[in-house]
Amino acid sequence: MKKRIFVSIMISTRSLSLVILCCAYFSLHAQDANDIHALGSSKMANGDLSGAEADFTKAISLNDKYVDAYVDRAVVRQMSQNVDGALSDLNKAIELDSTHALAICNRGVILEKQGQHALALRDLEIAILLDPNDATALLNRGLVRSRMKDLSGALSDYNKAIELRADYARAYYLRALLRGGNNDLKDAIADLNRVIELQPNSALAYCDRAVAYERMGEYQKALQDFDQSIGLEPLNPRTFRNRGIAKEKIGHVESAVADYTKAIELDRTYAAAYFDRGVALIRGGETEKACLDIARAAELGYDQAVLLEEDICN
């Protein structure tokens, strides 16, 4: 009887030791996975994307249910243009945790970029239900709504995002584009003023504010902003083309032609710049040169050029 009790105690003690060893093993690996994930996060913050991805992958190999490692690896993969890999990681993260708002939001962002607006909207709405104060999810839902022509819904989302984050430059910028599209130019300029205040080196904001000023007939302000934009980003053909339009409207045709030419030098397929230069050359009496530009614009698929070519050049 005593022998049986002794054997039983020995077996129980051995089993307990195995349990303790197993727990220690998994605890050690969980700790290792956390440490490696933290190292990957540091590398990602410092721009070492390949190093970060390797660390997140190693963390996942140690703990294949590590949701945050999948989410962060998805971010790195998206930044590295591996969109399929990013989607795969986000799908896995959501499979493991269906209430992970960040994973759902990030998947919605990718789907929006792929043009899958209905699916993107669904994900972003779920993300907002899970975290109503996520300004990023609200901004991206606004972008999707704008793509789907729900402009009032988009405006509401941008307003809410700005209410939550008063320094959210991208939200001000997207709201400015929306307002400009609705011919609400004064409010669009107010938003762009805020973007420039937050990001003084934003060439894009200066260019878009210049376009708004030009549409309001404030050509000198427009030209000042175009000059500022070109100083910050001298290789953007759109800015040269738009500055040319503003110059042409105040009668500086020769200078406008120079801007259109620069835009074409930067982008040989810029149909609108060929068309605008052709129109300016017609006004300057250089019809033969103008028709070459208009023909090129028509060849590139610019509809207005096709009509003008039929009227003037044939």
N, C-alpha and C positions, 0 to 999 in steps of 0.2 A: 504493500500500500504506500509505504513511504517512498519506494522507488518510483512508483507511478507519479506521485506528487512531485518528486524531484525532476523527473523527465518533463512533466508538464510545465514546471517553472522554467526549465531550461529552454523549452520551445517558445514559451511566452516571452522570455527575455530576448531570445534571438529575433523573434518577430518584431518586438519593440525596437530593437537595434536597427533592423532593416527599415522600419518606418522612419526612424530618426535620420538614418543615412539618406533615404529618398527625399525627405523634406529638406535636408541640408543641401542635397544636390540641386533640387529645383530652386531653392532659395538663392544658392550661389549663382546659378545661371540667370535667374531673374535679375540679380544684382549686376551681373556682368552685362546683361542686355541693357539695363538702365544706364550703366556707365558708358557703354559704347554708343547708345543713342544720344547721350549728352555730348559726347565727343563729335558725333555727326552734326548735331545742331550747331555746335561752335564752328565747325568747318563751313556749314551752309551760310552762317551769318558772315563769314569772312570771304565768301565767294568761291570756296573750293568745292565745286559741285560734285566732281567725280569722287573726291575723298569722302564727302558727306554721303553720297549714295552707297559707297562701299560699306561705310559704318552702319547705315540703316539696314542694309542687306544682312550684315553680320548679326545685328541685333535681332532681326526677324528669324535668322537661322537658329538662334538660341531660344527664342520665344515666338513661335509662329502665330500667337494670338495677341501680339503687341500692336494694338490699334494705332497708337500715336506714331510708331515707327513706319507703318504703312502710309499714314497720312503725310508724314514729312518726306518720305521717299517719293511720294506722288508729286509733292511740290518741286523737289529737285528734278524729277524726270520731266515735269512740264517745262521748267526753266531750261532744260537741256533739249527741248523740242521732241522728247519721247512721249507723245501724247497718249499713245495706246498703252504704254507702260504705266503712265499716271492714272489713267482710267481703271486699269486692272487693279492697281493698289487701292484706289478709292472704293471700288466695288467690294474688295475684300474687307476693307475697314468697316464699311456699312453692313456687310454680312455679319461681321463680328459684333458690331454695336450699331443697331438701327437708329439710335438716338444721338449719334455723334454729329452735332450740327455743323462743325467745321468741315468734316468729310463730305457731307451732303451739299454744303454750300460750294465747296471747291469743285465737286463734280458738276454742279449746275453751271459754274463759270466755264468749264471746259466744253460742256454741251452747247452753251451759247456761242462760243467761238467756232464751233463746228456747224452752226446754223440750225441746230436742233432746238428751236425755241420753245416748243411745247414741253419737251422733256426738261429743259433747263428751268422753265418757269415752275414746273412741278417740284423740282428739287429745292429751288430757292424759297418757295412758299413753305415747304416743310421745314427748312432751316430756320426761317423766320418764326414759325410756330414754336420751334424748340428754343429759340433765343430771339425774342422780339426786339432786343436792343443791339443787335449785330448790325452796325452801320454798313459793313462791307456787303452783307447779304442784301440789305435794302438797296444799296447802290446798284448791285448787279441785277436785282429784280427790276429796278427802274430801267436799266439798259435793255433788258429783254422785253419789257413792256413797250419801250420806245421802238424796238425793232418790229414789234407786232402791231404798231400803230395805236397803242393805248397810251396816248400822250398825257392825258390827265392822270392816269395811274402812274406813269413814269415820273411826272412832276411831283406827285404826292410822295413817292419813294425818295426822290432826291431831297425834298424838303425835310423828310424825317431823318435821313442820313446826316444832313447838315445840323439838324436840331441835336442829334446825338453826338456829333463830332464837329465842333465849330471850326476846326482847322483842316477839314477834309477837302483838300484842293481838288481832287478828281470829281467829287460830287458837285462842287461849284462849277467846274468846267463843263461837265455833262449837262448841268442845268442851263448853263449859258448857251450851249448848242441848241438845246430844246427851245429856249426862249427866242433865240435868233431865228430858228426855223418858223416860229409863230409870229415873226416880225415884232416881237417885244424887245426892241433893240436897246432901249435904255436899261432895262433890267438885265439883259444879257451883258452889257458893258459893265454894270455894277458887279455881276458875278466874276467877270474876267478881271476886274480891278482887284477883287479878293484873291483870285488865283495868283496874280502877279505879286501881290503883297506877301502871299505865303511862299511863292516860288519865283523869286525875282529873275531867275535865269531861264524861265519858260519861254522859249522862242515861239512855241505853238500858241500860247496865250496872247502874246503880242500880235502875232499874225491874225488871229481870229478877232481880236479887238479892233485891229486895223480894218478888217473887212466890215465889221459893224459900223465903224465910223464912216467908211466909204459909202455904205448903203444909206447912211443918214445925211450924206452930202458934206461931211466935215473932213474935207480932203487933206488939209494940212496935218490934222491929228492922225489921220490914216497913214500918211507918208512917214510921219515921225515913228509910228509904231512899226511900220514895215521895215524902216531902216534899223530899228532896234532889233527886230526879229532876225534880219539878215546878219547883223553883227554877231548875234548869238549862234546862229546856225546858217552859215553862208552857202550851204549846198542843197537847200530845199527849193526845188523848181516851182512849187506852188506859190511860195512867197514872192518870187520874182514876177511870176505871171500876174498875181493880184496887185502888186505895186505898179506894174505896167498899166493895168486897167485904171487905177486911180490917177496915174499921170496923164493918161489919154483923156480922161474926163475933164482935166483942167487945161487941155490943149497942148500938153508936152508930148507930141506924137513921136518925135525922134527919140526922146529918152524912153518912151514906152516901148518902142521897137527894140531898143537895146535890152530892156528887161525881158521881153518875150524871147529874144535871141538867147539870152543867158539861160532862161528856163529850158529852152530846146537843147542847148548844149549839155545841160544836166540830165535831161531825159529826152532821148531822141524819139520816143513814142508818145510824147505829150501832145495829143491831138488838139486840145483846147488852146495851147500856146501857139501852135501853127495857125489855127483859125484866127486867133486874136491878132497875130502879127500880120496875117493876110489882110484883115479888115483895116488895120492901121496903115498898111502900105497902099491900099486903095484910096484912103483918105489923103495920103501923101502924093497921090498921082502915079504910083508905081504899080500899075495894073498887072504887068507881065510877071513881076516878082510875086505879087500878091496871089496870082492864080496858081503859081507853083506851091505856095504854102496851103492854099485852100484845097488844092488837089491832094496834097499829102494828108491834110486833116480828114478829108473824105475817105481816103484810102484806109485811114486808121479807124474809121467808123463813126466820125463825128457828124451827126445828122444835119446840123445847120450848115455845115460845109458843103454837103451834097446839094442842098437847095441853092446856096449862093453860087456854087460852081455852075449850075445850070443857068442861073440868071445872068452872070457877069462874064464867065470865062468861056462859054461855048458859043 
